[in-house]
Amino acid sequence: QVQLVESGGGLVQTGGSLRLSCTASGLTFNQYTMAWFRQPPGKDREFVASHIHKDGSTYYADSVKGRFTISRDIAKNTVYLQMNNLKLEDAAVYYCNSISTDDQYWGQGTQVTVSS
């Protein structure tokens, strides 16, 4: 049974930082591209960042470039999202995603709240 468990969300002031973690189990971690998505209140889920398992390349939404960093610890089966200089518009439920050529999995989400 595949599980993706996110943690690290919470309340932070604008300009602050948070680090989200997503620990995977039940899958071969280094065979999956890992990504973060988010869903702001009343809006659709949107892509945030991804880490490609084949070559380690990373991709970011324009809105988070230069502020967010995605990384992967294979030994811990964990992907991280370091979020710096948080803005009000970053408030959302953040979801971890794993994808391969055969399947895709989602975590349950972790809430990030940004206050002014």
C-alpha positions in Angstrom: 0.0 0.0 0.0 1.5 3.3 -1.1 1.4 6.2 1.3 2.6 9.8 1.0 2.6 11.6 4.3 3.1 15.3 4.4 4.1 17.4 7.4 5.5 20.8 8.2 2.6 23.0 7.4 1.4 25.7 9.8 0.9 29.4 10.3 3.7 31.8 9.3 3.9 35.6 8.8 4.6 37.1 5.4 8.3 37.0 4.7 8.8 33.9 6.8 9.8 30.4 6.0 8.5 26.8 6.2 9.8 23.5 5.2 7.4 20.8 4.1 8.2 17.2 4.1 6.7 14.2 2.3 7.7 10.7 3.3 6.8 7.9 0.9 6.3 4.2 1.7 5.1 1.3 -0.4 6.9 2.4 -3.6 10.4 2.4 -5.1 11.1 6.0 -4.3 13.9 6.6 -6.7 11.7 5.5 -9.6 9.2 8.2 -9.1 9.2 11.9 -10.0 8.1 13.8 -6.9 6.2 17.0 -7.0 4.3 19.5 -4.9 1.0 21.0 -5.8 -1.2 23.4 -3.9 -4.8 24.4 -3.7 -5.6 27.9 -2.5 -9.0 28.5 -1.0 -11.7 28.5 -3.7 -9.3 27.7 -6.5 -8.1 24.8 -8.5 -5.1 22.7 -7.5 -1.9 24.1 -9.2 1.6 22.9 -9.8 4.3 24.2 -7.5 7.5 22.2 -8.1 8.9 18.9 -9.2 12.0 16.8 -8.9 12.7 14.4 -11.7 14.0 11.1 -10.6 15.9 10.3 -13.7 18.4 13.2 -13.7 17.6 15.2 -10.6 16.4 18.2 -12.5 13.9 20.5 -10.9 11.0 22.7 -12.2 9.1 25.4 -10.5 6.0 27.5 -11.1 6.9 31.0 -12.0 5.1 32.3 -8.9 7.6 30.5 -6.6 10.8 30.6 -8.5 13.7 32.0 -6.4 11.7 31.5 -3.2 10.9 27.7 -3.1 13.4 24.8 -3.4 12.4 21.2 -3.9 14.9 18.5 -2.8 14.9 14.8 -2.3 16.6 12.5 0.3 16.6 9.0 -1.2 17.9 7.4 2.0 14.8 8.8 3.9 12.3 8.3 1.1 11.5 11.9 1.6 11.0 15.0 -0.6 11.1 18.5 0.8 9.8 21.9 -0.1 11.7 24.7 1.4 9.6 27.8 1.2 11.2 31.2 1.9 9.8 34.8 1.7 6.3 33.5 1.9 3.5 35.7 0.6 -0.2 35.9 1.4 -0.9 34.2 -2.0 1.1 31.2 -1.0 -1.6 30.2 1.5 -3.0 26.9 0.5 -3.2 23.2 1.1 0.0 21.7 -0.2 -0.1 18.2 -1.6 2.7 15.8 -2.3 2.6 13.9 -5.6 4.5 10.9 -6.9 4.3 9.9 -10.5 5.8 7.2 -12.7 5.0 5.9 -16.2 2.5 3.5 -14.6 0.8 5.3 -11.7 0.4 8.3 -9.6 -0.2 8.9 -5.9 -1.2 11.8 -3.7 -0.8 12.7 -0.1 -3.5 14.0 2.1 -2.3 17.5 2.1 -0.9 19.9 4.7 -2.2 23.4 5.4 0.0 26.5 5.0 -1.5 29.7 6.3 0.2 33.0 5.8 -0.7 36.1 7.8 0.3 39.7 7.3 
